[in-house]
């Protein structure tokens, strides 16, 4: 499987999340309070990913990682479309501009800004 197929599947996943929210009448833009209600759902999925990483097969790790993304996409869909697109653009640009001249990989495995 190549990168193109993976990209296509992520797009397919977005459509699945959108259809799921439509099917359960969840497409309204949520209030901040309603978005906060999603945190336990996201936390549960992250916890399940952690368990899979610690003791399960890579197949289960992949499934749990996709579950995390599924819920995260649901949160994005629940935010005003204009705000969501703006945030997507900002995060993409910010990360695309990171280089080894501006950032480094810290011991915890996170890319962080070089000190001035």
Secondary structure as GFF3:
##gff-version 3
##sequence-region A 1 116
A	DSSP	alpha_helix	3	23	.	.	.	ID=ss1
A	DSSP	alpha_helix	32	36	.	.	.	ID=ss2
A	DSSP	alpha_helix	39	55	.	.	.	ID=ss3
A	DSSP	alpha_helix	58	77	.	.	.	ID=ss4
A	DSSP	alpha_helix	81	96	.	.	.	ID=ss5
A	DSSP	beta_strand	103	105	.	.	.	ID=ss6
A	DSSP	beta_strand	111	113	.	.	.	ID=ss7
###
